[in-house]
Amino acid sequence: MTHLPRHGAPDNDETLVIPKVADDQPTVGLPRIGDGTGHRGGTGGGGRVRAVVRGFGEVLITFGLVVLLLVAYELWGRVAIINSHQRDMDKQLSQAWADPTVGPTPAPSGSALPPLSGSAVGRLYIPKLQLQWVVVEGVALSDIRYGPGHYPGTAMPGKVGNFSMAGHRSPGIFWDLDQVKPDDYLIVETRTDWYVYQVFQDQIVTPTSVEVIAPTPDKPGVAPTQADITLTTCNPKWDNYQRLVVHGKLILTTPHQLRPPQLPAT
């Protein structure tokens, strides 16, 4: 691993014909002639300029509407799609957890094997943002399209080491992760337990700063002594030349039937 994922015609001139007035006829005023653009007065050249300006203005208005539609899609359309997929995954996860015949495949040593890429690891809650997601295994673009993904090879929830996740910096996922600060909580739910982590650091790094997901965060090669959690996403918003990273440490573990007090009731 060498990088943290990114996560719109002119008018014709009119010829004015002035009728010949007999010497014995009273003189009448000349009529006001339009310039061919719908405006009274002016010359043909001025009408063409106004037509061009008006056409350019219409193009700008159309472009602005297209931009607004794209922004609206990013802010609401994508969120709706993400939420729909999350509801489906959440339902599937609940059904799997309720079925005693479904579970991790035991390894020869008796410990659980890591989940296959794309399969659910658990649920992540960020009370500060009032958001939750089903976390899947893997950080490929296909894995994290609709929510956070677990970095393969990093610790599993609650285990000593660094349980690390990546998520897109998009509305509905980690858009507001910059609002999460030290002393806020990150809560993970698995089939058997709840794990409450407390944030102790947030930082901005380069995409090549893979040491943030080391077993001991920011200290590659150092053996871990506690259970940590790390969230990574692109920074700043609408770009990806940096990474925003949030670290937390495990402070509480409770059985699944005991909802932790740090998680508000739904």
C-alpha atoms as an extended CHARMM CRD file, in Angstrom:
* protein
*
       266  EXT
         1         1  MET       CA              0.0000000000        0.0000000000        0.0000000000  PROA      1               0.0000000000
         2         2  THR       CA              1.4390000000        3.2920000000       -1.0390000000  PROA      2               0.0000000000
         3         3  HSD       CA             -1.5320000000        5.6640000000       -0.9810000000  PROA      3               0.0000000000
         4         4  LEU       CA             -4.6220000000        6.3000000000        1.0750000000  PROA      4               0.0000000000
         5         5  PRO       CA             -7.6270000000        5.8610000000       -1.2500000000  PROA      5               0.0000000000
         6         6  ARG       CA             -9.5980000000        8.7500000000       -2.5060000000  PROA      6               0.0000000000
         7         7  HSD       CA            -11.7920000000        7.7710000000       -1.0860000000  PROA      7               0.0000000000
         8         8  GLY       CA            -25.8640000000       28.9560000000      -26.6030000000  PROA      8               0.0000000000
         9         9  ALA       CA            -28.9140000000       36.6740000000      -35.9280000000  PROA      9               0.0000000000
        10        10  PRO       CA            -28.3450000000       39.7340000000      -35.9880000000  PROA      10              0.0000000000
        11        11  ASP       CA            -31.3340000000       41.6970000000      -37.3280000000  PROA      11              0.0000000000
        12        12  ASN       CA            -31.4220000000       43.4430000000      -40.6990000000  PROA      12              0.0000000000
        13        13  ASP       CA            -31.3200000000       47.2530000000      -40.8210000000  PROA      13              0.0000000000
        14        14  GLU       CA            -34.5890000000       48.8680000000      -41.7790000000  PROA      14              0.0000000000
        15        15  THR       CA            -34.6190000000       51.5580000000      -44.4700000000  PROA      15              0.0000000000
        16        16  LEU       CA            -36.5830000000       54.6150000000      -43.5050000000  PROA      16              0.0000000000
        17        17  VAL       CA            -38.6300000000       56.0670000000      -46.3400000000  PROA      17              0.0000000000
        18        18  ILE       CA            -39.8150000000       59.6460000000      -45.7420000000  PROA      18              0.0000000000
        19        19  PRO       CA            -42.8360000000       60.5340000000      -47.8100000000  PROA      19              0.0000000000
        20        20  LYS       CA            -42.6130000000       63.7390000000      -49.8250000000  PROA      20              0.0000000000
        21        21  VAL       CA            -44.7530000000       66.4300000000      -48.3280000000  PROA      21              0.0000000000
        22        22  ALA       CA            -46.3440000000       69.0310000000      -50.5650000000  PROA      22              0.0000000000
        23        23  ASP       CA            -45.5060000000       72.6220000000      -49.8410000000  PROA      23              0.0000000000
        24        24  ASP       CA            -49.1130000000       73.4130000000      -49.0380000000  PROA      24              0.0000000000
        25        25  GLN       CA            -49.5300000000       70.4620000000      -46.6210000000  PROA      25              0.0000000000
        26        26  PRO       CA            -48.8510000000       70.8290000000      -42.9150000000  PROA      26              0.0000000000
        27        27  THR       CA            -45.6480000000       69.2760000000      -41.6560000000  PROA      27              0.0000000000
        28        28  VAL       CA            -46.0990000000       66.1840000000      -39.4720000000  PROA      28              0.0000000000
        29        29  GLY       CA            -43.6310000000       64.6170000000      -37.0210000000  PROA      29              0.0000000000
        30        30  LEU       CA            -41.6120000000       61.5870000000      -38.0990000000  PROA      30              0.0000000000
        31        31  PRO       CA            -42.7880000000       58.3140000000      -36.5570000000  PROA      31              0.0000000000
        32        32  ARG       CA            -40.4890000000       56.5170000000      -34.0900000000  PROA      32              0.0000000000
        33        33  ILE       CA            -39.1610000000       53.4230000000      -35.7890000000  PROA      33              0.0000000000
        34        34  GLY       CA            -38.0980000000       50.3330000000      -33.8660000000  PROA      34              0.0000000000
        35        35  ASP       CA            -34.5530000000       49.0200000000      -34.3140000000  PROA      35              0.0000000000
        36        36  GLY       CA            -35.6220000000       45.4810000000      -35.1300000000  PROA      36              0.0000000000
        37        37  THR       CA            -34.9940000000       44.1990000000      -31.6230000000  PROA      37              0.0000000000
        38        38  GLY       CA            -38.2990000000       45.0600000000      -30.0600000000  PROA      38              0.0000000000
        39        39  HSD       CA            -36.9190000000       48.2600000000      -28.4990000000  PROA      39              0.0000000000
        40        40  ARG       CA            -37.9330000000       51.6520000000      -29.6480000000  PROA      40              0.0000000000
        41        41  GLY       CA            -35.2970000000       54.0420000000      -30.8670000000  PROA      41              0.0000000000
        42        42  GLY       CA            -31.6660000000       53.2860000000      -31.5190000000  PROA      42              0.0000000000
        43        43  THR       CA            -29.8880000000       52.0770000000      -34.6270000000  PROA      43              0.0000000000
        44        44  GLY       CA            -29.5870000000       48.7080000000      -36.2790000000  PROA      44              0.0000000000
        45        45  GLY       CA            -26.0330000000       48.2580000000      -34.9820000000  PROA      45              0.0000000000
        46        46  GLY       CA            -27.1250000000       48.9030000000      -31.4150000000  PROA      46              0.0000000000
        47        47  GLY       CA            -29.8960000000       46.3390000000      -31.8270000000  PROA      47              0.0000000000
        48        48  ARG       CA            -27.4110000000       43.6820000000      -32.8760000000  PROA      48              0.0000000000
        49        49  VAL       CA            -25.2580000000       44.3720000000      -29.8250000000  PROA      49              0.0000000000
        50        50  ARG       CA            -28.2390000000       44.0990000000      -27.5340000000  PROA      50              0.0000000000
        51        51  ALA       CA            -29.2590000000       40.8370000000      -29.1870000000  PROA      51              0.0000000000
        52        52  VAL       CA            -25.7920000000       39.3870000000      -28.6550000000  PROA      52              0.0000000000
        53        53  VAL       CA            -25.7170000000       40.5230000000      -25.0180000000  PROA      53              0.0000000000
        54        54  ARG       CA            -29.1740000000       39.0980000000      -24.4210000000  PROA      54              0.0000000000
        55        55  GLY       CA            -28.2060000000       35.8020000000      -26.0090000000  PROA      55              0.0000000000
        56        56  PHE       CA            -25.0310000000       35.6160000000      -23.9220000000  PROA      56              0.0000000000
        57        57  GLY       CA            -27.0480000000       36.3210000000      -20.8000000000  PROA      57              0.0000000000
        58        58  GLU       CA            -29.4380000000       33.4980000000      -21.6250000000  PROA      58              0.0000000000
        59        59  VAL       CA            -26.5010000000       31.1240000000      -22.0520000000  PROA      59              0.0000000000
        60        60  LEU       CA            -25.1380000000       32.1460000000      -18.6440000000  PROA      60              0.0000000000
        61        61  ILE       CA            -28.5350000000       31.6170000000      -17.0320000000  PROA      61              0.0000000000
        62        62  THR       CA            -28.8030000000       28.1570000000      -18.5940000000  PROA      62              0.0000000000
        63        63  PHE       CA            -25.2890000000       27.2880000000      -17.4460000000  PROA      63              0.0000000000
        64        64  GLY       CA            -26.0940000000       28.4870000000      -13.9320000000  PROA      64              0.0000000000
        65        65  LEU       CA            -29.2050000000       26.3160000000      -13.8140000000  PROA      65              0.0000000000
        66        66  VAL       CA            -27.1900000000       23.2790000000      -14.9100000000  PROA      66              0.0000000000
        67        67  VAL       CA            -24.6320000000       23.9430000000      -12.1790000000  PROA      67              0.0000000000
        68        68  LEU       CA            -27.3930000000       24.3050000000       -9.5910000000  PROA      68              0.0000000000
        69        69  LEU       CA            -28.9090000000       21.0050000000      -10.6960000000  PROA      69              0.0000000000
        70        70  LEU       CA            -25.5260000000       19.2860000000      -10.3820000000  PROA      70              0.0000000000
        71        71  VAL       CA            -25.0070000000       20.7330000000       -6.9120000000  PROA      71              0.0000000000
        72        72  ALA       CA            -28.5140000000       19.6830000000       -5.8950000000  PROA      72              0.0000000000
        73        73  TYR       CA            -27.7880000000       16.1600000000       -7.1080000000  PROA      73              0.0000000000
        74        74  GLU       CA            -24.5460000000       16.0260000000       -5.1280000000  PROA      74              0.0000000000
        75        75  LEU       CA            -26.2230000000       17.3350000000       -1.9860000000  PROA      75              0.0000000000
        76        76  TRP       CA            -29.5250000000       15.4670000000       -2.1300000000  PROA      76              0.0000000000
        77        77  GLY       CA            -29.5950000000       13.0020000000       -5.0000000000  PROA      77              0.0000000000
        78        78  ARG       CA            -26.4560000000       11.1070000000       -3.9990000000  PROA      78              0.0000000000
        79        79  VAL       CA            -27.4510000000       11.1890000000       -0.3410000000  PROA      79              0.0000000000
        80        80  ALA       CA            -30.7660000000        9.5690000000       -1.2260000000  PROA      80              0.0000000000
        81        81  ILE       CA            -28.9890000000        6.8440000000       -3.2090000000  PROA      81              0.0000000000
        82        82  ILE       CA            -26.4720000000        6.2290000000       -0.4110000000  PROA      82              0.0000000000
        83        83  ASN       CA            -29.2190000000        6.0900000000        2.2120000000  PROA      83              0.0000000000
        84        84  SER       CA            -31.2020000000        3.6270000000        0.0960000000  PROA      84              0.0000000000
        85        85  HSD       CA            -28.2370000000        1.2770000000       -0.2350000000  PROA      85              0.0000000000
        86        86  GLN       CA            -27.4080000000        1.6530000000        3.4440000000  PROA      86              0.0000000000
        87        87  ARG       CA            -30.9730000000        0.7070000000        4.4220000000  PROA      87              0.0000000000
        88        88  ASP       CA            -30.7160000000       -2.4170000000        2.2890000000  PROA      88              0.0000000000
        89        89  MET       CA            -27.3430000000       -3.3770000000        3.7830000000  PROA      89              0.0000000000
        90        90  ASP       CA            -28.5580000000       -2.6250000000        7.2870000000  PROA      90              0.0000000000
        91        91  LYS       CA            -31.5610000000       -4.9140000000        6.8100000000  PROA      91              0.0000000000
        92        92  GLN       CA            -29.3710000000       -7.6880000000        5.4170000000  PROA      92              0.0000000000
        93        93  LEU       CA            -26.9350000000       -7.3220000000        8.2870000000  PROA      93              0.0000000000
        94        94  SER       CA            -29.6810000000       -7.4990000000       10.9040000000  PROA      94              0.0000000000
        95        95  GLN       CA            -31.0760000000      -10.6310000000        9.2510000000  PROA      95              0.0000000000
        96        96  ALA       CA            -27.6330000000      -12.2360000000        9.1910000000  PROA      96              0.0000000000
        97        97  TRP       CA            -27.0020000000      -11.4260000000       12.8400000000  PROA      97              0.0000000000
        98        98  ALA       CA            -30.3960000000      -12.8590000000       13.8010000000  PROA      98              0.0000000000
        99        99  ASP       CA            -29.6230000000      -16.1610000000       12.0580000000  PROA      99              0.0000000000
       100       100  PRO       CA            -27.4580000000      -18.3620000000       14.2830000000  PROA      100             0.0000000000
       101       101  THR       CA            -26.3680000000      -20.3920000000       11.2680000000  PROA      101             0.0000000000
       102       102  VAL       CA            -24.7190000000      -17.3390000000        9.6780000000  PROA      102             0.0000000000
       103       103  GLY       CA            -21.4230000000      -16.1370000000       11.0580000000  PROA      103             0.0000000000
       104       104  PRO       CA            -17.6880000000      -15.8170000000       10.5100000000  PROA      104             0.0000000000
       105       105  THR       CA            -15.8740000000      -18.9430000000        9.3950000000  PROA      105             0.0000000000
       106       106  PRO       CA            -13.6900000000      -20.1950000000       12.2740000000  PROA      106             0.0000000000
       107       107  ALA       CA            -10.0060000000      -20.5640000000       11.5820000000  PROA      107             0.0000000000
       108       108  PRO       CA             -8.1080000000      -23.6550000000       12.7610000000  PROA      108             0.0000000000
       109       109  SER       CA             -6.8970000000      -21.6880000000       15.7710000000  PROA      109             0.0000000000
       110       110  GLY       CA            -10.4650000000      -20.9090000000       16.7500000000  PROA      110             0.0000000000
       111       111  SER       CA            -10.2000000000      -17.1790000000       15.9640000000  PROA      111             0.0000000000
       112       112  ALA       CA            -12.5240000000      -15.6480000000       13.3910000000  PROA      112             0.0000000000
       113       113  LEU       CA            -11.2080000000      -15.1610000000        9.8950000000  PROA      113             0.0000000000
       114       114  PRO       CA            -11.4170000000      -11.6090000000        8.4930000000  PROA      114             0.0000000000
       115       115  PRO       CA            -14.5020000000      -10.9800000000        6.3350000000  PROA      115             0.0000000000
       116       116  LEU       CA            -14.3190000000      -11.2930000000        2.5740000000  PROA      116             0.0000000000
       117       117  SER       CA            -13.9560000000       -8.0880000000        0.5480000000  PROA      117             0.0000000000
       118       118  GLY       CA            -17.2900000000       -6.3100000000        0.2330000000  PROA      118             0.0000000000
       119       119  SER       CA            -18.9440000000       -8.1480000000        3.1320000000  PROA      119             0.0000000000
       120       120  ALA       CA            -20.1820000000       -6.3580000000        6.2230000000  PROA      120             0.0000000000
       121       121  VAL       CA            -17.8760000000       -5.8430000000        9.2040000000  PROA      121             0.0000000000
       122       122  GLY       CA            -20.3610000000       -4.0500000000       11.4580000000  PROA      122             0.0000000000
       123       123  ARG       CA            -21.9390000000       -0.6600000000       11.9810000000  PROA      123             0.0000000000
       124       124  LEU       CA            -20.1540000000        2.6400000000       12.6170000000  PROA      124             0.0000000000
       125       125  TYR       CA            -21.9050000000        5.4120000000       14.5490000000  PROA      125             0.0000000000
       126       126  ILE       CA            -20.7480000000        9.0260000000       14.8990000000  PROA      126             0.0000000000
       127       127  PRO       CA            -23.0750000000       10.6140000000       17.4820000000  PROA      127             0.0000000000
       128       128  LYS       CA            -21.6040000000       14.0900000000       16.8390000000  PROA      128             0.0000000000
       129       129  LEU       CA            -22.8980000000       13.9240000000       13.2450000000  PROA      129             0.0000000000
       130       130  GLN       CA            -26.0160000000       11.8840000000       14.0570000000  PROA      130             0.0000000000
       131       131  LEU       CA            -25.0000000000        9.4100000000       11.3460000000  PROA      131             0.0000000000
       132       132  GLN       CA            -24.4200000000        5.6960000000       11.0530000000  PROA      132             0.0000000000
       133       133  TRP       CA            -23.3120000000        3.2790000000        8.3220000000  PROA      133             0.0000000000
       134       134  VAL       CA            -22.7880000000       -0.3790000000        7.6310000000  PROA      134             0.0000000000
       135       135  VAL       CA            -19.0260000000       -0.8430000000        7.2230000000  PROA      135             0.0000000000
       136       136  VAL       CA            -17.8700000000       -3.2700000000        4.5360000000  PROA      136             0.0000000000
       137       137  GLU       CA            -14.5610000000       -5.0150000000        4.0430000000  PROA      137             0.0000000000
       138       138  GLY       CA            -12.2440000000       -3.3250000000        1.5210000000  PROA      138             0.0000000000
       139       139  VAL       CA            -11.3710000000        0.2080000000        0.4270000000  PROA      139             0.0000000000
       140       140  ALA       CA            -11.5480000000       -0.1540000000       -3.3660000000  PROA      140             0.0000000000
       141       141  LEU       CA            -13.8360000000        2.3650000000       -5.0890000000  PROA      141             0.0000000000
       142       142  SER       CA            -16.4550000000       -0.3490000000       -5.5470000000  PROA      142             0.0000000000
       143       143  ASP       CA            -16.3050000000       -1.1830000000       -1.8350000000  PROA      143             0.0000000000
       144       144  ILE       CA            -16.7320000000        2.3430000000       -0.4550000000  PROA      144             0.0000000000
       145       145  ARG       CA            -19.2250000000        3.6130000000       -3.0110000000  PROA      145             0.0000000000
       146       146  TYR       CA            -22.0710000000        3.6870000000       -0.4900000000  PROA      146             0.0000000000
       147       147  GLY       CA            -20.3050000000        3.8700000000        2.8610000000  PROA      147             0.0000000000
       148       148  PRO       CA            -17.0800000000        3.3530000000        4.7920000000  PROA      148             0.0000000000
       149       149  GLY       CA            -14.7810000000        0.4080000000        4.1690000000  PROA      149             0.0000000000
       150       150  HSD       CA            -12.3370000000       -1.4020000000        6.4380000000  PROA      150             0.0000000000
       151       151  TYR       CA             -8.6720000000       -1.4050000000        5.4340000000  PROA      151             0.0000000000
       152       152  PRO       CA             -7.7500000000       -5.0700000000        4.9170000000  PROA      152             0.0000000000
       153       153  GLY       CA             -4.9290000000       -6.1510000000        7.2110000000  PROA      153             0.0000000000
       154       154  THR       CA             -5.7270000000       -3.6550000000        9.9500000000  PROA      154             0.0000000000
       155       155  ALA       CA             -7.2350000000       -4.7100000000       13.2710000000  PROA      155             0.0000000000
       156       156  MET       CA            -10.8410000000       -5.7840000000       13.6140000000  PROA      156             0.0000000000
       157       157  PRO       CA            -13.2380000000       -3.9130000000       15.9440000000  PROA      157             0.0000000000
       158       158  GLY       CA            -12.2330000000       -4.0260000000       19.5760000000  PROA      158             0.0000000000
       159       159  LYS       CA             -8.9290000000       -5.7720000000       18.9610000000  PROA      159             0.0000000000
       160       160  VAL       CA             -5.5250000000       -4.4390000000       19.9640000000  PROA      160             0.0000000000
       161       161  GLY       CA             -4.1790000000       -2.5690000000       16.9690000000  PROA      161             0.0000000000
       162       162  ASN       CA             -5.6970000000        0.0070000000       14.6280000000  PROA      162             0.0000000000
       163       163  PHE       CA             -9.1890000000       -0.6570000000       13.2800000000  PROA      163             0.0000000000
       164       164  SER       CA             -8.9390000000        1.6130000000       10.2020000000  PROA      164             0.0000000000
       165       165  MET       CA            -11.6030000000        2.7360000000        7.7470000000  PROA      165             0.0000000000
       166       166  ALA       CA            -11.8250000000        4.8910000000        4.6130000000  PROA      166             0.0000000000
       167       167  GLY       CA            -14.8690000000        6.7780000000        3.3400000000  PROA      167             0.0000000000
       168       168  HSD       CA            -15.6140000000        9.2230000000        0.5480000000  PROA      168             0.0000000000
       169       169  ARG       CA            -15.7160000000       12.9400000000        1.3980000000  PROA      169             0.0000000000
       170       170  SER       CA            -19.2190000000       13.2000000000        0.0210000000  PROA      170             0.0000000000
       171       171  PRO       CA            -22.6090000000       14.1670000000        1.4770000000  PROA      171             0.0000000000
       172       172  GLY       CA            -24.0860000000       11.1580000000        3.2060000000  PROA      172             0.0000000000
       173       173  ILE       CA            -20.6970000000        9.6780000000        4.1210000000  PROA      173             0.0000000000
       174       174  PHE       CA            -17.6970000000       11.5590000000        5.5980000000  PROA      174             0.0000000000
       175       175  TRP       CA            -18.6680000000       15.0390000000        4.2960000000  PROA      175             0.0000000000
       176       176  ASP       CA            -18.6390000000       16.5890000000        7.7860000000  PROA      176             0.0000000000
       177       177  LEU       CA            -15.8760000000       14.5020000000        9.3310000000  PROA      177             0.0000000000
       178       178  ASP       CA            -13.9470000000       17.7280000000        9.9930000000  PROA      178             0.0000000000
       179       179  GLN       CA            -16.5210000000       18.5010000000       12.6990000000  PROA      179             0.0000000000
       180       180  VAL       CA            -15.4050000000       15.4910000000       14.7390000000  PROA      180             0.0000000000
       181       181  LYS       CA            -12.9000000000       16.6360000000       17.3410000000  PROA      181             0.0000000000
       182       182  PRO       CA            -11.0210000000       15.2070000000       20.3410000000  PROA      182             0.0000000000
       183       183  ASP       CA            -13.3110000000       13.8280000000       23.0780000000  PROA      183             0.0000000000
       184       184  ASP       CA            -16.0880000000       13.0350000000       20.5730000000  PROA      184             0.0000000000
       185       185  TYR       CA            -17.1330000000        9.4020000000       20.2530000000  PROA      185             0.0000000000
       186       186  LEU       CA            -16.8800000000        6.8290000000       17.4830000000  PROA      186             0.0000000000
       187       187  ILE       CA            -18.9630000000        3.7270000000       18.1980000000  PROA      187             0.0000000000
       188       188  VAL       CA            -18.7740000000        0.3670000000       16.4560000000  PROA      188             0.0000000000
       189       189  GLU       CA            -21.4270000000       -2.3490000000       16.6750000000  PROA      189             0.0000000000
       190       190  THR       CA            -20.7130000000       -5.9770000000       15.8630000000  PROA      190             0.0000000000
       191       191  ARG       CA            -22.8320000000       -9.0820000000       16.2160000000  PROA      191             0.0000000000
       192       192  THR       CA            -21.6210000000       -9.6970000000       19.7500000000  PROA      192             0.0000000000
       193       193  ASP       CA            -20.4450000000       -6.3660000000       21.1890000000  PROA      193             0.0000000000
       194       194  TRP       CA            -20.4490000000       -2.5750000000       21.2260000000  PROA      194             0.0000000000
       195       195  TYR       CA            -17.1110000000       -0.7500000000       21.1370000000  PROA      195             0.0000000000
       196       196  VAL       CA            -16.8800000000        2.8920000000       22.2050000000  PROA      196             0.0000000000
       197       197  TYR       CA            -13.8270000000        4.8330000000       21.0340000000  PROA      197             0.0000000000
       198       198  GLN       CA            -12.9700000000        8.3660000000       22.1130000000  PROA      198             0.0000000000
       199       199  VAL       CA            -11.2830000000       10.6820000000       19.6160000000  PROA      199             0.0000000000
       200       200  PHE       CA             -7.8480000000       11.8660000000       20.6860000000  PROA      200             0.0000000000
       201       201  GLN       CA             -6.4830000000       13.3980000000       17.4800000000  PROA      201             0.0000000000
       202       202  ASP       CA             -7.4720000000       14.7870000000       14.0660000000  PROA      202             0.0000000000
       203       203  GLN       CA             -4.9180000000       15.7270000000       11.4310000000  PROA      203             0.0000000000
       204       204  ILE       CA             -4.3440000000       16.6170000000        7.7790000000  PROA      204             0.0000000000
       205       205  VAL       CA             -1.7700000000       14.4910000000        5.9320000000  PROA      205             0.0000000000
       206       206  THR       CA             -0.6480000000       13.6910000000        2.4000000000  PROA      206             0.0000000000
       207       207  PRO       CA             -2.1100000000       10.7600000000        0.4230000000  PROA      207             0.0000000000
       208       208  THR       CA              1.1490000000        8.8500000000        0.9210000000  PROA      208             0.0000000000
       209       209  SER       CA              1.0470000000        9.0730000000        4.7350000000  PROA      209             0.0000000000
       210       210  VAL       CA              0.0900000000        5.4250000000        5.1990000000  PROA      210             0.0000000000
       211       211  GLU       CA              1.6270000000        5.4450000000        8.6760000000  PROA      211             0.0000000000
       212       212  VAL       CA             -1.7090000000        6.7820000000        9.9820000000  PROA      212             0.0000000000
       213       213  ILE       CA             -3.1790000000        3.2810000000        9.6410000000  PROA      213             0.0000000000
       214       214  ALA       CA             -0.1810000000        1.4930000000       11.1580000000  PROA      214             0.0000000000
       215       215  PRO       CA             -0.9810000000       -0.8260000000       14.1230000000  PROA      215             0.0000000000
       216       216  THR       CA              0.2110000000        2.0180000000       16.3450000000  PROA      216             0.0000000000
       217       217  PRO       CA             -1.0480000000        5.1270000000       14.5340000000  PROA      217             0.0000000000
       218       218  ASP       CA              1.7470000000        7.3080000000       13.1100000000  PROA      218             0.0000000000
       219       219  LYS       CA              4.3840000000        4.9400000000       14.5110000000  PROA      219             0.0000000000
       220       220  PRO       CA              5.0760000000        2.2370000000       11.9410000000  PROA      220             0.0000000000
       221       221  GLY       CA              7.0370000000       -0.6920000000       13.3340000000  PROA      221             0.0000000000
       222       222  VAL       CA              5.9300000000       -0.0570000000       16.9120000000  PROA      222             0.0000000000
       223       223  ALA       CA              3.9280000000       -2.9130000000       18.4290000000  PROA      223             0.0000000000
       224       224  PRO       CA              0.4200000000       -1.8250000000       19.4640000000  PROA      224             0.0000000000
       225       225  THR       CA             -0.5630000000       -1.8250000000       23.1190000000  PROA      225             0.0000000000
       226       226  GLN       CA             -4.1760000000       -0.6090000000       22.8540000000  PROA      226             0.0000000000
       227       227  ALA       CA             -7.2040000000       -0.8420000000       20.5890000000  PROA      227             0.0000000000
       228       228  ASP       CA             -7.4110000000        2.2170000000       18.3170000000  PROA      228             0.0000000000
       229       229  ILE       CA             -9.6810000000        3.3710000000       15.5220000000  PROA      229             0.0000000000
       230       230  THR       CA             -8.7860000000        5.5180000000       12.4980000000  PROA      230             0.0000000000
       231       231  LEU       CA            -11.0560000000        7.1690000000        9.9250000000  PROA      231             0.0000000000
       232       232  THR       CA             -9.5990000000        8.5850000000        6.7060000000  PROA      232             0.0000000000
       233       233  THR       CA            -11.1840000000       10.6560000000        3.9300000000  PROA      233             0.0000000000
       234       234  CYS       CA            -10.2000000000       13.1270000000        1.2270000000  PROA      234             0.0000000000
       235       235  ASN       CA             -9.4580000000       16.7520000000        2.0220000000  PROA      235             0.0000000000
       236       236  PRO       CA            -10.5000000000       19.4450000000        1.3130000000  PROA      236             0.0000000000
       237       237  LYS       CA            -14.1100000000       19.0600000000        0.2720000000  PROA      237             0.0000000000
       238       238  TRP       CA            -14.5020000000       18.7120000000       -3.5180000000  PROA      238             0.0000000000
       239       239  ASP       CA            -10.8280000000       17.7290000000       -3.8790000000  PROA      239             0.0000000000
       240       240  ASN       CA             -8.3980000000       14.9800000000       -2.8960000000  PROA      240             0.0000000000
       241       241  TYR       CA             -4.8420000000       16.3220000000       -2.6390000000  PROA      241             0.0000000000
       242       242  GLN       CA             -4.8350000000       15.7630000000        1.1360000000  PROA      242             0.0000000000
       243       243  ARG       CA             -6.2850000000       13.3160000000        3.6280000000  PROA      243             0.0000000000
       244       244  LEU       CA             -8.2670000000       14.1300000000        6.7580000000  PROA      244             0.0000000000
       245       245  VAL       CA             -7.5750000000       11.6150000000        9.5110000000  PROA      245             0.0000000000
       246       246  VAL       CA             -9.3570000000       11.0680000000       12.8360000000  PROA      246             0.0000000000
       247       247  HSD       CA             -7.9050000000        8.7890000000       15.5500000000  PROA      247             0.0000000000
       248       248  GLY       CA             -9.6250000000        7.3750000000       18.6360000000  PROA      248             0.0000000000
       249       249  LYS       CA             -8.9040000000        4.8530000000       21.3760000000  PROA      249             0.0000000000
       250       250  LEU       CA            -11.1510000000        2.1890000000       22.8660000000  PROA      250             0.0000000000
       251       251  ILE       CA            -12.6240000000        3.2470000000       26.2340000000  PROA      251             0.0000000000
       252       252  LEU       CA            -15.5910000000        0.8860000000       26.6610000000  PROA      252             0.0000000000
       253       253  THR       CA            -16.7940000000       -2.5280000000       25.5260000000  PROA      253             0.0000000000
       254       254  THR       CA            -20.3060000000       -3.7870000000       26.2930000000  PROA      254             0.0000000000
       255       255  PRO       CA            -22.2310000000       -6.9070000000       25.2530000000  PROA      255             0.0000000000
       256       256  HSD       CA            -24.5220000000       -6.4320000000       22.2860000000  PROA      256             0.0000000000
       257       257  GLN       CA            -27.6480000000       -6.4880000000       24.4390000000  PROA      257             0.0000000000
       258       258  LEU       CA            -26.3950000000       -3.4580000000       26.4190000000  PROA      258             0.0000000000
       259       259  ARG       CA            -26.5200000000       -0.3050000000       24.3000000000  PROA      259             0.0000000000
       260       260  PRO       CA            -23.6710000000        2.0460000000       25.3690000000  PROA      260             0.0000000000
       261       261  PRO       CA            -24.7350000000        5.2880000000       27.0740000000  PROA      261             0.0000000000
       262       262  GLN       CA            -22.5890000000        7.3540000000       24.6440000000  PROA      262             0.0000000000
       263       263  LEU       CA            -25.0140000000        6.4040000000       21.8650000000  PROA      263             0.0000000000
       264       264  PRO       CA            -28.2770000000        8.3930000000       22.0400000000  PROA      264             0.0000000000
       265       265  ALA       CA            -31.4680000000        6.3750000000       21.8980000000  PROA      265             0.0000000000
       266       266  THR       CA            -33.1440000000        6.2650000000       18.4930000000  PROA      266             0.0000000000
